[in-house]
Amino acid sequence: MNCYKIWERFGVEMEYMIVDRDTLQVLPRADIPLGKDHEGNQLSDVEYDDIGLSNELVSHVLEFKCAHPKSKFDGLGKRFHHEIRRANKKLEKINAMLLPSAAHPFMDPADKVLWPYECKEIYDCYDQIFNCSGHGWSNLQSTHLNLSFDGDDEFGDLHAAIRVLLPLLPAIAASSPYLDGKFSGFLDARIETYRHNQDKIPSIAGKVIPEPVYTYDDYNKVIFEKVKADIAPHDPKHLLNHFFLNSRGAIARFDRGAIEIRLVDIQECPNADIAIAELEVATLKAISCGKLSDATSMKEYREKLRAMDTDKLADLLVRTAKDAENTIIDWPEFTAMFGLSEETAATKTARAASASKKITAGDVWKHIYSVVKNDITEVSQTFLEKMLARGTLASALYKNLGDSPSREAFICQYKKLADCLSHNRLYEG
């Protein structure tokens, strides 16, 4: 994305697990949809016009992504869906299929198989350092959004807005309530496990919410130099690049002029993922220009935005990972960034007069959507309105499955998710 200005270009990446159609056991067969070249060598990347497919760390995960930076969202969910159907057709021959949601509900991550082809040495290095046989490495699927910037000023504006948005993402996108065959206690268990998968070297993920740094030099000094120093004793061959080793919830890719947001759980169909990506972009634009805030001074607003406390943002992220849209947000300085007080939240979400006036993360998203709706395509508006009314996919799954579902109940409901993926529609339960 080099040389693209802020908001000019974006890229989307979606990850799906490959499972047996009947048992839903994960299958390490990403090699099948990726195929081989004319000499019979296994491919790790393939492109179909504007959509690319590639492997991930583990062989049961397949990534779909924009092959080139995009400028418009129109029709993008349909394009992803077309390539998902193509991949599913290839997987049919081994009775396999792609399964959505951000975590498999009953897989044992110790059964993982690392991708054995291109980049094997890098994957082996990760496994040797961190032991990738945990849910935080081998059982997580997400939707990444890459946003362009050019230069320090644009990076600073984008990074400041992203830091404030990150804790709200589980409240619209949580889809991983189950691990090890039972409710994990978190509606977004992927984020909870992600927070801890590199505890051995804490500087790599930090507090997941990035530090308040707004130039390349400061980012390099505060984040990259620390990461490089801490990984060095574990990586004598220098296999791990600091740009992608950095595992915060949003990572700065100065090598390609983009920030990559990593905290969105994959949904049940690409139209839902694109809807959330559109909402992210529209919200970040609104945050950057103060459209959501009641602030009268843009200078004062910008200073407050950049000074938002990292510890408080990180604490809020933990709480939204646990309770998603139902999270109570009792931080007036945060809700004020979105133009919300307890009184306005009660009014704008049409609550009953007798109801509590505590602001939930779901209230914040409904308010945000009401402000940015016209900046989102009609297809995504339709999906978002249904999602905001239904609640997160995680909440819908938990409502139908409860705390300790049987294996048969898991298979029944997650096959419905696979059907949603096949038909590009929402899960209703």
C-alpha positions, 0 to 999 in steps of 0.5 A, a space after each residue: 500500500 505504499 504511497 496511498 493516502 489515508 482512506 484511499 486504499 484498504 485490504 481485507 483478509 479472512 481466515 477459515 478452518 477446514 473440517 470434515 463435513 460430518 464430524 467437524 474434526 479439523 483437517 490439515 488440508 489447505 494444500 487442496 484448495 491451494 493446489 500445485 504448480 505445473 511442475 507438481 510443487 505445492 503452492 502456498 499462494 494463488 490468485 483468482 483475479 482480485 482475490 488471493 488464497 494463502 496458507 497460514 501457520 497451521 495446515 487446517 486454516 485457509 486465508 482469503 484476501 484482497 490480492 491488491 489494495 481496494 478503493 471501494 467495498 461494492 460487491 466485495 462480499 460477493 467476490 469473497 463468497 465466489 472464491 469460498 464456494 470454489 474452495 469448498 468445491 475442491 474440498 468436497 472430494 475429501 468430504 471436507 468444507 470450510 467452517 466459519 467462526 473464530 474458534 473451533 468449539 471442541 478441537 484439541 489444539 495439540 493436534 495441530 499440524 504446521 504448514 510443511 511447505 513454504 516458510 516452514 522454517 519460520 513456522 518451526 521457529 515460532 513453534 520452538 519459541 512459543 509452543 503453538 499447540 494452544 488455542 491462541 496459535 492453532 485455533 483462531 480465525 479472524 478478519 484483518 483490515 489493512 488501512 493505508 496511510 502516507 507519512 507520520 501525520 496520517 499515521 498518527 491520525 489513523 493510529 489514534 483513532 484505531 486505539 480508541 476503536 479496538 476495545 469496541 470490536 468484540 461488541 460487534 464481532 465476537 464469534 468465539 464463545 466455546 473452547 474445549 467443548 464448553 463455554 469459555 466464559 468469554 464471548 470472544 475467547 479468541 481475543 482472550 487467548 490471543 492476549 496470552 499466546 506470547 506471554 513468554 516475551 511480553 513486549 511482542 503483544 504488549 497490552 494488545 492495545 498499542 502504545 500512544 505513539 504517533 510517528 515512525 521514530 517513536 514507534 520504532 523506539 517504543 515498540 520495534 526496538 524492544 521487540 527486536 531486543 527481546 526476541 534476539 536470544 530466541 531467534 539466532 538465525 533472525 528469521 522473525 521480522 519485527 513488522 509481523 512479529 509485532 502482535 498488538 491488536 493493530 500493527 503498523 506496517 511501515 514497510 507497506 504504508 498500512 496499519 493492520 487491525 487484527 481484533 475482529 473475529 471471523 463471522 458466519 459469511 463474507 457479507 457480514 465480515 465486509 459489513 463490519 469492515 465497512 463499519 470500521 472504516 466509517 467509524 474511524 473516519 468519524 473518530 478522526 474528524 470528530 464527527 461523533 464527538 460533541 467537542 467544540 474545539 478540534 484541537 482539544 479533541 485531538 489532544 484528548 484522543 491521542 492521550 486516551 489511557 492505554 491501561 483503561 483501553 486494555 481493561 475495556 478490551 478484556 471486558 468486551 471480550 468477556 461480555 461483548 455487546 452487553 458490556 457496561 462502559 462506565 468510563 465517561 471520557 471514553 463514551 464522550 469521544 462518541 458523543 454519548 452520555 448515560 442520558 443520551 444513550 438511553 434516548 438514542 437507543 429508545 430504551 424504556 423509561 424504567 430501564 437502566 441508563 448505563 451505557 453498554 457497548 451495544 448502545 455505543 455501536 447503535 449510536 455510531 451506526 446511526 451517525 455513519 450509516 450513510 457512508 456504508 453500502 446498502 448491502 452492508 447496511 442491511 446486514 449491520 441492522 440485522 446484526 445489531 438487532 440480533 447481537 453478536 454471533 457469539 451471543 446467538 450461539 450461546 443462546 442456542 447452545 448454553 454452557 455445556 453443549 453435547 457434541 451432537 448439539 455443537 455439530 448441529 449448530 456449527 453445520 448451520 454456520 457452514 451453511 450460512 457460509 455456503 449461502 452468504 447469509 446470517 445465522 439466526 439460530 
